[in-house]
Amino acid sequence: MIAIIVILVLLLCLGWVLLFRHFKALQTANINLVKQEQREATLLYQLREVKEKYHKLEDKLRKVQYELYSAKHKEDHS
C-alpha cells in the first residue's frame, strides 16, 4: 500500500515538473510573440511614413513637371 502511495506521489511530482517546463516554454514563446508583434507594428508605422513621404515627393515631382511643361509651352508660343 505504501509503495503505491510513493509511486503516485512520484508521478504527481513528475507531472508538476513537466507542467512547469511546459509553462516556462509557453511563457518564453509568448514573450517572443509579443516582441514580434511590436516589431511588426513598428515596421507598419515606418511603412506608412515612407508611403506618405513618397506621395508628397510624387506630388512635388508632378508640380515641377507641370511647371516645366508650362514654361516650355510659353517659350514655344513666344
C-alpha positions as CSV (number, residue, x, y, z in Angstrom):
1,M,0.0,0.0,0.0
2,I,2.8,2.4,0.9
3,A,4.6,1.6,-2.4
4,I,1.5,2.6,-4.4
5,I,1.3,5.9,-2.5
6,V,5.0,6.6,-3.1
7,I,4.6,5.8,-6.8
8,L,1.5,8.1,-7.0
9,V,3.4,10.9,-5.2
10,L,6.4,10.4,-7.6
11,L,4.0,10.5,-10.6
12,L,2.4,13.6,-9.2
13,C,5.8,15.3,-8.7
14,L,6.8,14.3,-12.2
15,G,3.6,15.7,-13.6
16,W,4.2,19.0,-11.8
17,V,7.8,19.2,-13.2
18,L,6.6,18.6,-16.7
19,L,3.8,21.1,-16.3
20,F,6.2,23.7,-15.1
21,R,8.6,23.1,-18.0
22,H,5.7,23.5,-20.5
23,F,4.6,26.6,-18.7
24,K,8.1,28.1,-19.0
25,A,8.2,27.2,-22.7
26,L,4.8,28.8,-23.3
27,Q,5.9,31.9,-21.4
28,T,9.0,32.2,-23.5
29,A,7.0,31.7,-26.7
30,N,4.5,34.3,-25.6
31,I,7.3,36.8,-24.9
32,N,8.8,36.1,-28.4
33,L,5.3,36.6,-29.9
34,V,4.8,39.9,-28.2
35,K,8.3,41.1,-29.4
36,Q,7.4,40.1,-33.0
37,E,4.1,41.9,-32.8
38,Q,5.9,45.0,-31.5
39,R,8.4,44.8,-34.4
40,E,5.6,44.3,-36.9
41,A,3.8,47.4,-35.5
42,T,7.0,49.4,-35.8
43,L,7.6,48.3,-39.4
44,L,4.0,49.1,-40.3
45,Y,4.4,52.6,-38.8
46,Q,7.6,53.1,-40.7
47,L,6.0,51.8,-43.9
48,R,3.1,54.4,-43.5
49,E,5.7,57.2,-43.0
50,V,7.6,56.1,-46.1
51,K,4.4,55.9,-48.2
52,E,3.4,59.4,-47.0
53,K,6.8,60.8,-48.0
54,Y,6.7,59.0,-51.3
55,H,3.3,60.5,-52.1
56,K,4.5,64.0,-51.1
57,L,7.6,63.7,-53.3
58,E,5.4,62.3,-56.2
59,D,3.1,65.3,-55.9
60,K,6.1,67.7,-55.9
61,L,7.5,65.9,-59.0
62,R,4.2,66.3,-60.8
63,K,4.1,70.0,-59.9
64,V,7.7,70.6,-61.2
65,Q,6.9,68.6,-64.3
66,Y,3.8,70.8,-64.9
67,E,5.8,74.0,-64.3
68,L,8.5,72.8,-66.8
69,Y,5.8,71.9,-69.3
70,S,4.1,75.3,-68.9
71,A,7.4,77.1,-69.2
72,K,8.3,75.2,-72.4
73,H,4.8,75.9,-73.8
74,K,5.2,79.7,-73.1
75,E,8.6,79.7,-74.9
76,D,7.2,77.9,-77.9
77,H,4.3,80.4,-78.2
78,S,6.5,83.5,-77.7
